[in-house]
Amino acid sequence: MAGIVGVIHLEGAPVAPAELERLAGPIAHRGRLIPASCPDRAVALVSLSRAGDAPAGPRGAAPPAEGLPLVADLRLHSRRELLGLLADEPTPPHPHAPDSELLAAACAAWGDGAAERLLGDFAFAFWDARRRRLFCARDLMGMRPLYYTLARGAFWFASEVKALLAIEGLPRRVEPLSIAAWLNETSSPLELTFYEGIRQLPPGHALALEAGRVRVWPWWRFEPARRIRHRRVEDYVEHFRQLLLEAVESCLAGDARASLLLSGGLDSGSVAAAAGWLAAQGRLPRPPLHAISWAFDRMPLCDERHLSDQVVRHGALPLSLLDADDGWPLADYPAIAPDADDPILGAYQGLLEQSMAIARARGDRVVMTGHRGDLLVGGWISDLPGMLLAGHWRTLAREVAAIRNHQVPYPVIVKTLLLHPLLQTLWHQPSAASLRQWLAGALGRRDPAAGRAGWLRPDFARASGLDDLLRQPPPRPDLRPHARRERYRMIFLPAQMRITNWLGRLAARHGLTSADVWSDRRLVEFVLSIPQHLVHRQAEDKWLTREAMRGVMPESIRTQCRKILPTPIFQQSMARHARPIALELLTRPRLAELGWVDPDRLRRDYDAFCLGQTDDQRFWGALTAEAWLRLHGP
């Protein structure tokens, strides 16, 4: 399945076919309507499926059974384990049943607890006719979206916001906090969309509609006491290697052919190498996937083929090269622009869409990326206290030297990365609760202007609630030590969740499903449960993944893999190629007419970036928001 929509009339009036057609029309690229069976005429649940798409499940799976009071956009992993859990039920599903039947059986067996037992990517809605209750849930990492609204005496839901915008008589008003946070590169609450009254079910959450009331709660919480302890460092590496191989195998199992957007980085490179290794072991077909890489002939500083080509050769993978020299930001504007859902416009969206078009033309159904690898196993998170307490003195010395190479003074390293995290560990002891409460109130009074873009109007920042948002301390789950808490925050960054939704929409427009090995729940829970100094080090980037790739990836690549960001292209395009488009968007912008920005200050900040006087790129959010308003705004 490629998407879902649904309507529940709260007063019992029958749902007219025209209502469903109106909802499904804006997302027709997700496929034709396949109604679920609901005897209640006030309830209509519909899946969208593309012609030629095989049902998710093992090779030779049966077609979806009719009559299930459930619609789902999903691809389940670990089907064997799920079938084992359901084996003792009165009517266990057939081993070759499609994913939708396994999900329906799970909902029937475990009710609201079904999502906890699922591994994979999913967004689903299940109608309990006996209780007249709708239950919905999304996967932990938000790979499949679900939006909803209560309007005109009904509950409506869909896989994309634009479907809900088609509801007859629904006002189209911009959500002030969402747009203010977007302009400021600040994360707004994830349940908000960019439209008033339309909400997103957050990842890892469930929703129940009963007696006209909506209740939302998290079905997943990471337990602070959860720990994975091995006697040897090598055992952590082997454990992670097996989980990574299982995650790759899960993504590539079944009939769906897949393409991988392959860079020279370790994240996508590890996926490609693991797929090749699994194929050599007979656990995946040959070739296991198709690679797509970008070729920068005129921009050698951005080219990664000297790394990615070696991974392709080693894994015997078919490869398509995309000429990327002319794929600079805004090159295809306005043909490629933000859609109605939100103002997200990727700087290299044109190249992404061309890559997806290549995958679709080959007959592939899944497109994979290494999108979340940096969040899960990379980033600027150093666990110096962990190295110290574990007695890894040489590792600690190398880590301090590597950080010092980034022009960070020794006093800052000691204070910020060693003493401060140690104090944070003490700070979160139960005995410090009263002190935490007192200081949180005192620190909460800090001036929000310090974190606000200079061209964002102060009155709009106050009225939208942005200033209040900036005053709030970042959410800090009760995890210790400090590095573990920071890893949790990085994995679940709301901004990255929104980017995941955006990537999924791009894929859907090209008849594809987006998948990401690094969003596998097993990997997430493992990384959060082990000593953090084993995950990533500045001296040895993505240490855990790099060690896990011994014997899977060629040694020359395993030690050299580095993601090369196309930053020079962005800088040059803003100053040269894209400048006429940017200036047109900044001339008499709607953002200023609505009282959101100071256009003169915004233009000065953009010019300063083009001249190399600042590296502040928040003007890009203003450019994309302006384009979105002109195309879709009220």
C-alpha positions, 0 to 999 in steps of 0.5 A, spaced: 500 500 500 502 507 498 497 511 502 491 511 506 485 516 507 479 515 512 472 519 514 468 518 520 462 522 521 461 523 528 453 524 528 452 517 524 451 520 517 453 516 511 459 517 508 458 519 500 463 517 495 464 524 493 468 525 500 473 520 499 474 522 492 475 529 494 480 526 499 484 522 495 484 526 489 490 530 491 494 524 492 492 520 486 500 519 485 499 514 491 494 509 487 487 507 486 482 507 492 481 500 495 476 501 500 476 497 507 470 493 509 466 497 514 458 495 515 457 502 519 456 507 513 458 513 517 465 510 517 469 509 510 477 507 510 480 507 504 487 504 502 491 507 496 495 502 492 499 503 485 498 498 479 503 493 479 505 493 486 506 487 490 503 486 497 508 487 502 510 480 504 514 474 503 515 472 495 509 468 493 505 472 498 497 471 497 493 478 495 490 482 501 484 479 504 478 483 503 473 485 509 479 487 514 476 493 518 483 496 517 487 500 512 495 501 512 501 504 509 506 499 511 512 494 510 513 489 516 520 486 518 521 480 522 515 477 520 517 470 522 517 473 529 510 476 529 507 469 526 510 466 532 507 470 537 500 470 533 501 462 532 497 461 538 491 465 537 484 462 535 485 464 527 492 465 526 494 468 519 497 464 514 505 464 513 504 467 506 499 472 508 500 479 506 503 484 511 496 487 512 493 481 514 498 480 519 497 487 522 489 486 522 491 479 526 495 483 531 490 488 532 485 483 534 490 479 538 493 485 542 488 491 541 492 498 543 498 494 544 499 491 537 504 497 535 509 495 540 510 488 537 511 491 530 518 492 527 518 496 520 515 502 517 507 503 518 501 508 519 495 504 520 487 505 522 483 500 525 476 500 526 473 496 532 466 496 530 463 493 536 466 499 540 465 504 535 472 506 536 478 508 531 485 506 533 491 509 529 499 508 530 505 510 527 512 507 527 517 509 531 521 513 526 516 516 522 517 513 516 510 513 514 506 519 515 499 520 518 495 527 519 488 528 521 483 533 523 476 534 526 472 538 522 465 539 519 462 534 524 467 528 522 474 526 523 478 525 517 485 522 516 490 522 510 497 520 508 498 527 506 496 534 508 494 536 501 488 531 502 485 534 508 486 541 505 481 538 500 475 538 505 470 542 503 469 548 507 475 547 511 479 554 512 486 554 510 490 558 515 497 558 516 499 555 523 503 561 526 508 557 530 510 552 525 512 558 520 515 562 525 519 556 527 521 554 520 523 561 518 528 561 525 530 554 524 527 552 530 524 545 531 516 546 533 512 541 536 511 535 532 504 534 532 503 541 529 503 542 521 503 548 517 496 549 517 491 551 523 487 545 525 490 540 522 495 535 526 500 530 525 500 524 529 507 524 532 512 518 530 511 512 536 505 515 538 498 512 537 491 515 537 484 513 539 477 516 537 472 514 541 465 518 542 467 524 538 474 525 542 481 524 540 486 521 545 494 521 543 499 517 547 506 514 546 506 507 545 514 507 545 518 509 551 525 508 552 526 505 559 532 509 562 534 502 565 535 499 559 542 497 558 546 492 554 553 490 557 558 485 554 565 483 557 569 485 551 568 491 546 569 486 540 562 483 543 559 490 542 561 490 535 559 483 533 552 485 536 551 491 532 554 488 526 548 482 526 543 487 527 545 492 521 545 486 517 538 484 519 536 491 518 539 491 511 536 484 510 529 486 512 529 492 508 531 488 501 526 482 503 520 480 498 519 482 491 520 489 491 526 491 487 530 497 490 535 503 489 540 506 493 542 513 493 549 511 494 554 517 496 562 516 498 559 516 506 559 510 511 552 510 512 549 509 505 556 505 503 555 500 509 548 499 506 551 497 499 556 493 502 552 489 507 547 488 501 553 485 497 555 481 503 548 478 504 547 476 497 554 473 497 551 469 503 545 467 499 541 471 504 539 476 498 538 475 491 543 477 486 544 483 485 540 485 491 539 492 489 541 498 484 545 504 486 545 511 484 550 516 485 551 523 483 557 525 478 560 532 479 565 532 473 566 540 473 566 540 481 571 535 483 571 537 490 564 535 491 565 528 487 565 522 491 565 516 486 573 515 488 569 512 494 562 509 492 565 506 485 569 501 489 563 499 494 559 498 487 565 494 484 566 490 491 558 488 491 557 487 484 551 492 484 548 495 478 550 502 478 547 509 474 550 515 474 547 522 474 550 528 471 549 533 477 553 539 475 547 543 473 543 540 479 545 547 483 539 549 488 533 553 485 536 550 478 529 547 476 525 552 480 519 553 479 518 546 476 521 544 483 518 547 489 515 546 495 508 542 495 502 544 499 504 540 505 509 545 508 515 549 505 520 544 505 524 545 499 531 541 499 537 545 496 538 539 492 531 536 491 532 536 483 537 531 483 533 527 488 527 527 484 532 525 478 535 520 482 528 517 483 525 518 476 531 513 474 529 508 479 522 508 477 524 507 470 528 501 472 522 498 475 524 499 482 519 500 487 523 502 493 528 507 494 533 507 500 538 512 503 543 513 508 539 519 511 539 518 518 546 514 519 549 521 522 544 522 527 544 514 529 551 513 529 555 520 528 554 527 529 558 531 534 557 527 540 563 525 544 563 521 551 570 523 554 567 522 561 565 515 559 572 514 556 575 516 563 571 512 567 572 506 563 579 507 563 580 508 556 586 513 557 589 512 550 582 513 547 581 519 551 588 522 549 586 521 541 579 524 542 582 530 545 587 531 540 582 530 535 577 535 538 583 540 539 585 539 531 578 543 530 581 549 533 577 548 540 582 550 546 583 545 551 580 549 557 573 549 553 574 541 551 575 540 559 570 544 561 564 543 556 566 536 554 568 533 560 567 537 567 560 539 564 557 532 562 560 529 569 556 535 572 550 533 568 550 526 571 550 528 578 545 534 576 540 528 574 540 524 580 534 524 584 537 528 590 538 534 585 530 534 584 529 541 588 535 544 585 533 542 578 526 545 579 529 552 581 534 553 576 530 551 570 525 557 572 531 561 573 534 559 566 527 559 563 527 567 563 533 568 558 532 573 553 529 569 546 532 574 542 539 571 542 536 565 538 532 569 533 534 571 526 535 578 526 530 579 520 524 576 524 520 581 526 520 581 534 512 582 534 511 576 530 516 572 534 512 574 540 505 573 537 506 566 534 509 563 540 516 563 538 519 567 543 516 562 548 518 556 545 525 559 545 525 560 552 523 553 554 529 548 555 530 543 550 527 536 552 531 532 556 529 525 557 531 522 564 537 518 561 544 518 563 550 519 562 550 526 558 552 523 551 546 518 552 541 523 553 544 527 547 544 521 542 537 520 544 535 528 542 539 527 536 535 521 533 529 524 535 530 531 532 523 533 530 526 537 524 529 530 521 522 527 522 519 532 518 525 531 513 523 524 513 516 525 511 518 530 505 523 524 503 517 520 503 512 524 499 518 525 494 518 518 493 511 517 493 510 522 487 515 517 483 511 511 485 516 509 490 516 507 497 522 510 501 526 506 506 532 507 511 536 502 514 538 507 519 531 508 522 530 500 524 528 500 531 533 495 533 538 499 531 535 505 535 534 501 541 541 498 541 545 504 540 541 508 546 543 502 550 550 501 550 556 505 552 556 512 548 564 512 547 563 506 543 558 509 538 562 515 535 569 518 536 571 525 533 578 521 532 575 515 529 568 517 525 562 513 526 567 508 530 562 503 531 559 502 524 566 502 521 569 497 526 562 493 524 564 493 517 570 489 518 570 483 513 564 486 510 566 492 506 573 493 503 578 495 507 581 501 503 574 503 503 572 502 510 578 506 513 577 512 508 569 512 507 567 520 508 561 524 506 563 530 502 558 535 502 556 539 496 557 546 500 561 549 495 555 548 490 550 551 495 555 557 496 556 558 489 549 558 486 547 563 492 552 568 489 551 566 482 547 561 478 541 562 483 541 569 485 536 572 480 531 567 483 533 569 490 532 576 489 526 575 485 523 572 491 526 577 496 523 583 492 516 585 495 516 578 499 509 576 502 513 574 508 513 582 509 506 583 507 504 579 512 508 582 517 513 576 519 520 579 516 524 585 515 525 585 508 531 589 508 534 586 514 533 579 510 536 582 504 542 584 507 543 577 511 543 574 504 548 579 501 552 578 507 552 570 505 554 571 498 560 575 500 562 570 505 561 575 511 557 570 514 555 562 514 548 563 517 544 560 512 537 561 515 535 566 509 534 559 505 528 558 510 525 564 508 526 563 500 523 556 501 517 559 505 516 565 500 516 560 494 511 556 498 506 562 500 506 564 493 504 557 490 499 555 496 498 560 501 492 563 503 
